Amino acid sequence: MKEKKLKDLGEIAETIRQLATPGMTPKALVEAVRERHPEASKKEIARAAFLSVILSAEFSPEDKQALHDLAMVTRDDDTA
């Protein structure tokens, strides 16, 4: 069960990394991620965004801010 959740989180993180662009609003990124992962909660998307920040900070510094913004905006939001 836990392995599946980690796999799902990794897939969402990869999607976030692919979709995130500088200047993209967190709301727009959440909507784009939900198009590919409609079952994902905002909490899962926020966790995946933090994972993306950690994994891509070295390789894509220009995407780091958009990913960080998404993670911060959604981390305490319990809706959806």
N, C-alpha and C positions, 0 to 999 in steps of 0.2 A: 504494500500500500504506500509506504513512504517513498519507495523507489519510483513509483508511478508519479507521485506528486512532484518529486524532484525533476523527473524527466519532463513533465508538463511545464514546470517553472522554467526549465532550460529552454524549452521550445518557445515559450512566451518571451523570454529574455532575448532570444535570437530574433524574433519578430520585431521587438522594440528596437533592437540595434539596427535592423534593416530600415525601419520606418522613420526613426528619429532624425530630424534635421535641425540645425541651428535656427532659433526663432520660432519653432513650432510650439504652439500652446499645449500645455498638458492635456487639456480637454480634447483637442484635435488628435493627439497621439493616442489617448485612451480609446476614442471612437475608431481610429484606424486599427488598433490592436483588436478591438472587439469584432471587427469585420472578419478577421481571421480566426479569432478565438472567442466565439460568442458565449461560451460557457464560463469564461474567466471573470472572476469578481474583481472589483477595484483593488481589493487587498492583495490578490494574487498578482495583478498587474503592477502594483506598487513594489511588491517583493521582487518581481522579475526586473523592474526598472533599477532597483538597487543592485541586483546581480549584474545587470548590464553595465552600470556605472563602474562597478569593481572590475569586471572583465575587460572593458574597453578603454579604461582610463589611459592605459599605456599606448594603445594603438590608435585611438580616435579621440584625441583631446577636444576636437571641435564638436563632437556629439555629446561630450560629457555633461555640459550644462543643460541641454534639453532633457537628457535622461534624469539628471539630478532634480530638475524642476518637477518632472512628472512624479518621481518618487516622493518628493516632499509634499506636493499638493494632495496626493492620494493616500498618504500613509495613515492619516487619522480620519479619513472619510469612510464611514461604515455603510454608506448607501451602496446599493447594487451589490 
